[in-house]
Amino acid sequence: MTVNVSDRGPVRLIEMNSPPVNALGAKLRMPLLDAIRAASRDDSAGALLLLSGLKTWCAGADIKEFGLSELPAPEASLNAICDALDTCSKPVIAVVDGVAYGGGLELALACDYRAVSARARFAFPEVNIGLLPGAGGTQRTPRLVGVERALRMCLDGKPVNAGQALEMGLADRLLEDGLTEAACAFAEEMLAAGAPVRKISSGPGKLPRPGEAAEVFDGARQLIARRMRGRDSPELIVQCIEQAVACRDDFRAGLAEERRRFVSCLKNPQSKALSHVFFAERAAARGAGGAAARAVERAAVIGCGTMGGGIAMNFAIAGIPVTVLETGEEALERGLSVIRGNFERSEKSGRIPPGGAERSMALITPTTDYGALDGADFAVEAVYENLDLKKRIFTRLDRALGSDAILASNTSYLDIDRMAEATGRPGQVLGMHFFSPANIMRLVEVIEGRHSSADTVATAFSLASRMKKVPVWSANSNGFIGNRMLSGYMFEAFELLFEGTPPESVDAALRDFGLPMGPFQMIDLVGLDLGWRARELAGKPLEERKPGERLGDALCERERFGQKNGRGIYNYSPGSRVPEPDPGVAGLIEELAEELGYKRGPPAGAEEIVKRCMYPLVNVGSALLEEGVARAASDIDIVYVYGYGFPAWRGGPMHYAEQQGLDGVLEDIRGFHDRFGARWTPAQRLVEAAAAGRGFGEG
Ligand code: 3HC
């Protein structure tokens, strides 16, 4: 039974029970509506309690239904349930234990009272899937808590806890443990006091008069422009709440305005793309297979540079004590002070709770001695990319750590099998590739080597989840998923430059596409000198250097290292991150283009720039599927969304290509092949998927 109904004296208990999360799909909606209507008609029921039999109170509408071609019939919709609650003449109390998100919160708002446990959490995460609260959320919330808070909840999608909900008036009563008993007692107390029905819809509540909140709406729009560039639903959310104000004495009129905009969001490809990301993230996390993960109670990190420090922070944030090893005291001290600064900033910005910085620092033990790592059951090596060095470290870790310990490398492209073979425990070696800054970026590529055992892989997945990361499985292959794809993207961006398109045009086109920054801004941010020094150190012959590398060399020889010294591909005024084109660099590009034999032409337009830079991602992504390096196109999308800033509202490169139509994408790739040669050879997997007229997932 998805809904259980029972009576405690005059109190009717209606309990939702639709695992895993009480999503309001048809199979929950119908019996829920019936139970509410029956209780409304039944004279023996004096008050109604709306409860959940699960850990989650209600996760909102069933997102899977949104992919269906037909919307639910109005008589069985979530709005119909909220209506039934709204017109019920008896007090209805939502007894919220766990999360009430989206439509779940709207359900609670259609009740007269909200009694909560300390575990209650309320949020409107619709914005994260390109939607807006579509069952009265944008109309009831500002009436209950005011326009400013309603805007914040609907736009940031973040949860409000029980204490905050009580403080802002979203919840009425905190219930003790023994929730059902406490809720029944609350209902009986209300009945005894003759507590009235109290419909949020019945009046304007905290809504301001039209015009009074203009500044608040302006502020919301400025926030959207800064933080939610390219996305459509945030503006519609603001409009819905504006409509609540405009129709303050006519709830139904505001509701109709909300409905209209909700349906337009549902039809918008952005909501399809964002829902795809929601499910793809969860599918990727299942990539470990069925093996049981081992317990991880103590960890070790080798290297306390940018990556090692960030990884150590992840262990500490997950509550796992971690020993960090460096070659010398000075490097160790430097690394620790960066970690401390990062923790303090995180605490200040509210990313970690008050006192969290101190608690996390206490979990980190610095050392320069491999002997101090004994007792760690999981080690991550995070030193610079040199295979011989990494092999030596793996051999030392193998000697220093207990025989059960798992050894991981944070390499971004090197061969995991070679590192495994430097140990006596190759089955317990794998890659865990974090992305910089490792304490912030959510992606972790989990690299299964030839020898890695199933429980080693499962342990890495479980560890990543404990760190609140998104793990994605990859086979062991140069550059794994993300960096292999990135190299095609960067190569093409440089080609555009040498053919005559200025860097600022390439960057602008890709920013307009939705990336947080273009490729040349990114190189300036990372620093041109890193690659240059590595090439010089390795003695890479000139003829083997790619055109982009040649430009990097030329810029570094002129002491143009990037943002760090205010001069790279662009110039930067002191203290500014705004790139300013430099005519000298334009001249340098032209000279080099001539030397390398490029035929210069007019600058490419935005459409060509986007195709030239995005389609290598799709083509290489297809090759990765064909080779078995990635298991699913949706995994590739997750890598690009969470690791490389690909706009989530476009769903990731593979979803984007599917939305464009794979046959059209293939035709363009064939056109580029004719113009530019072998690097554009279409991947077989793409050819097959396009011919079959299906997406990659079904290929
Ligand atoms: N619809 C359909 N399936 C859902 C769902 C939803 N709203 N919410 C979660 N699920 C599924 C997940 O896909 C997952 O399925 P799987 O086991 O097959 O992978 C399963 O439920 C468990 O989810 P999680 O792995 O995410 O479990 P957690 O315990 O970590 O988190 C949660 C639970 C906090 C509820 C989280 O799943 C979540 O945030 N869900 C999304 C909530 C949301 O976006 N709600 C708004 C929906 S739109 C709406 O309500 C429109 C309305 O305004 C009209």
Residues whose N, C-alpha, C, O or C-beta is under 5 A from the ligand:
A	BS01	3HC	P20 V21 A23 A59 G60 A61 D62 I63 K64 V99 Y101 G102 G103 P125 E126 L132 P133 G134 A135 R282
